[in-house]
Amino acid sequence: MNKQTLAARRWRNFKKNRRGYYSLLIFSLLFGLSLFAEVLSNDKPLLVKYQGQYYFPLLKVYPETVFGGDFETETDYQDPYILEKLTVDGNKVVFPLNPYGYASINLGLDQPVPSPPSQDNILGTDDRGRDVLARLIYGFRLSILFGLALTLIGTFVGIIAGAVQGYFGGKTDLFFQRIIEIWSAMPELYLLIIFFSIFKPSVLLLLLLFSLFGWMGLSDYVRAEFLKGRNMEYVKAAKALGVGNLTIMYRHLLPNGMTPVITFLPFRMSGAILGLTSLDFLGLGVPPPTPSLGELLNQGKANIEAWWLSLTTFTVLVGTLVLLIFIGEALQEAFDPRRQ
């Protein structure tokens, strides 16, 4: 069976699992929409028509004097004075569907924050007066991108480490196994606390620290596949013909070892999202005012009466994890050799 036929059969098996297939469609749609978060939710207009000329505030920063203001600073399009100038004498302004950014504060609230859902803020505001819907959209995108990046880095490093251990075996395998045992015994949470006390917290620093530990679980599966495959007849034949080790590892052993890698990708991604959310909940994650699902959950815990904070964030987080789990289960069934 050639590779194209096998891939087509696996795809058909994946589509037969309706739950996983529709979960993939829903997740792809939500993630695709979140990539255009600035277009969907922003306190800057999509288009401004002023005195016969068109302006695009999302693409360029305009000083207030361009629209008849008094200052050379960036225009505040939520300022009533500026809004009045942009909506009279044939001028027009087009805002996104949700006219709030993740850091913009609704200064026109008539009740204490966090305020409940209203016509202006569909999902209410947090304890600083920021729109919850905007922070959910941006926080969802950040979580998915972080999970993807961490999964790709951990998969790449795990494949290399597992392939080297499994293919060469012997002392090489024993040496790397001892290193992994020592490294896996390191207290990850304490290391994160130490690093955050030394360096300024950032998304890149979080990604680096998580990547230091995120590859070990996958390397065991790749190592087992390479240990099993290196004694196969076709590998011995390739060695007898003088084929290089890298070529054998990449062309002959790696395709067979990718099955556990692919099937575990959604589960690894869900673990990365949950890890980032947990750190943000504890206050050890991304720095403010970066939008974060964990930070919203922490606000919900601190403001029990503000049910909209916990309920909406919990729904987004659990919904994302459930979709990824359903996709992972469908991948496992599709790559099951008994179904080929």
N, C-alpha and C positions, 0 to 999 in steps of 0.2 A: 504494500500500500504506500503510494507516494505521499509527500508532505501535504500537497494541496488537497488530496482526497481526504486525508486524516483531519486536516483543519476544517474542511467543509462538514465532515461528519460530526466533529466536536461542536461546531456552531449549531448544527441541527439539534444535537442533544441538548445544548444550552437553551435553545428556543422552546424545546418541549417542556422545560420547566417554566411554566407561565409566571410563577411568582418571582423567580429570579430575573426573567426576561423583562417583565414590566417594571421591576425594581430598577433595572439598569436604565430603562428609558426615562423613568421619573427622575432618577439621580442625575442622569446626563442633562435633562432639561433644567433642573434646578441649578446645577453647577454652571451650565451655560448662561443662564440668566444672571447668576451672581457675578459672572465676569464683567457684566455691564452694569455693575452696581452704581457707578457714577451717573449713568443715564437714567436709572430707575429711581434713585433716591439721592438728592443733592439739594443744597441750599442755593446753588447757582443755577441760573436759567439755562435751558438748552439753546434758546435763541432770543435775541433782543433786536427789535426794530426801532431805531431811534433816529428821528429826523431824516428818514428815507434811507438810512444805512443799516446794514445787518451786522450784528456782533455775535460771537460765539464764546461766551464766558467759560465754558468747559475746556476750551482749547487755548485760551489766551487770557492773561490777567489785564484787566482794564482799570485805570485809575478812576476815581469818582468824578474827576473834572470832565471826563468824556461824556458823562450823562448829566451835566449841569450841576454837579456837586461843587463843594468848596475845597476838598482835600486831594492831595496827590496819591493818597494811599489806595489800596485795593478796594473796589466797590463792595459795599455790604448791600446785597440785593434784597435783604429782608428789612432794610431801613424804610420806614413809612415815607420818609421824604423822597428817597430815591424811587420807591415804587410808584409814588404819585407822578413823578416826572416820566416814568417809563410807560404809563398807562393813559396819558392824556394827549390830545392833539394828534391823534392817529398813530401814536407809538404803541408798540405791542411787546409783551414779554411772555415767553412760554417756559413754564417750570416743569420739572419731572413729575411723574405721577405722585411721588412722595417728596414734597419740597423741603426735606431736611437731610443734612449730612450726618455722619456718625458722631461728629463733635459739635454740631450746631445746637444751640440752646434756644428753646422757645421762651422768649421774654414776654410773651403776651398771655401767659397762663393766669387764670383768675382763681387758682387754688394752690395749696401747698404741694410741693413735689415730695415723693413721686405722685404724679397725677394720674387718674384712671383714664381708660380709653375715651376718646372724644372725637368730634368731627375733625379737629385739627390733627390730633395724634391718634391714629386708628388703634394702636396697641398701647397707648399711654406714654408716659415719660418715666425716666429713671430718677434717682435721687438728686441729680444735677440739672434736671429739666431737659435732658436730651431725649430725642425720639427713639423709642424702643424698636420700632420697625426698622429704622435705618441701621441701628446697631446690630440687629439680628441679621440683616442682609450682608453687611460688611463682615460681621463676625463669622457667619457661615462660610463666606468666601475665604477668609483667613484660615479657618480651621481646615477646610478641604485642601487648600494650597499647601499648608503646612504638612498635612497628612500625606499628600502626594510626594512632596519633596523628601520627607523623611523615609517614606516607603521606597522611593527610587534609590536613595543613597544607601539605606540599609540593605536593600536587595543586591545592589552592585557590589558592596564590600562583602556581604555574606556569600555571594556566588564565588568571588575570587578566593576568599579564605577557605571555603568548603571544598572548592575544586583542587586547590593546592594540597590540602590535607588528604583528600580521598585519592587523588591520582598518584602521588608520590608515596604515601603511606609511611610505614617504618618509623624512623627517628623523626622525620619531618612531621608526621601526624602526631606523635607523642609530644613533641616540643610545642606545637600549636595548641594541643589539647590542654597542656598544663597552663599555658598563657591564658586561654579562655576560662579555665577554672578559676584562676586568680582574679582575672578582670571581672568575671561575673559575680564574684564575692564582694566587690566594692559596693559600698552603700550609695546608691545612685542619688537618692534624695538629699543626703548630706553633702554630696559633692555639688549638687545644684545650689544648695544654700551657700556653700563656701564660695563658689564662683560668682554668684550674684552679689555677695558682699564685697567682692574685689572689683568686678567689672560692672559696667552699666548694663542693666537688663535690655535685651532686644530680641527680636524674632530670630535673627541670624545666630545669636549666641545660644538661644534655646535649641535651634536646629542642630548646631554643632554638638552640643552636649548630649542631646538625645541620640545623635548619630554614633556617638562613641559606644553606646550600649545596644543600639537597635539592630545590629547585624548578627549577633551571636546565635539567636534562635534559628534563623534561617540557614546558617552555615552547617548546622548538624544534618539537616535534610539533604543538602547538596553533597556533603561529605559522604553520606551513606550511599547516594546514587553513584558517585564516582568510585567508591570502594567496590561496589557491586559490578560496575561496568568495566573497570580496568582489566579484569580477567576474562572478558568476553573474547571470543575467537576473532572477531573483526578488528578488535583493538590490537591483539597480538599480531595479526596479519599486517596491520598498518605499521607497527613498529618494525617488523621484519623487512618491510619495503623501504624503510628509512624515513618514514614520515616523522616530522618533528613533534615534540611533546605538546607545544602550544596548538598546533594544527589538530592533533588528536583530541585534545581537551575541548577545543572550540567547535570542531566540525562533527565529531563522532560522539563524545560523551555529554557535552552540554545540552543538546536538544533533548536527550532522554532524561536529563536531570532537571529540566525546566518545569515538569509537571507539578511537583510540590511547590515550586516557586510561584507559579501562576495561580494555583488554587488558594494559596495563603495570602495573596496580595490584598484582597478586600479586608481580611481579618487583621492584617498588619496595619492597614490604613485606619481602620476603626480604633485600634489600640493607640495609634499615634494621636488621633483626634481626642480620644478620652484622656490621654496623658496631658495634652496641652490644656484641656478644659480643667483638669484637676489642679494643675499648677496655677492657673489663673484664679481658680476658686480660692486657693490658699494664699493668693497675693504674691506668688513667686514666678508668675508668667510674664506676659508682654507688658511693657510699661504703659501707663495711661498717657493720652486718652485713646490708645489703640482699642478698637472694638473687639470684644471677646465674649464668647458664650459663658465661660467660667466666671468672668467678672459680673455678668448679669445675674447668674445664679447666686453669687455672693451677695449682691444687692437684694435679691429676693429673700435670702436668709436673714439679712439685717432688717428687712422691712416686711414682716410676715403679712401685714394687712394689705400690702400691694401684691395681690394675687397674680396680676397680669405679668409681673416680672418673672416669677418662677414658672408659671404655667406655659407661657409662650416659649421661653428658653428651653424648658424641659421637653416640650413638643418637638422643637427643631432638633435638639440633640438626639433624643431617642429615635425620632423619625429617620435621621441620617444614619445612625448606627444600625437600625433595623434593615434599611435598604441595603447597606453594605453587607450585612450578614446574609441576607437572601441572595445577593449576587454571589457571595462566596460559596454558599451551598450549591447553587446552580453550576458554578465552575467545577466544584468537586465532582458532581455527577457527570458533567460533560467530559472531564478528563479521566474518569474511572475507566481503567483498561477493560473491565468486564462489560462495558457498554459499547466498546469500539466495534 
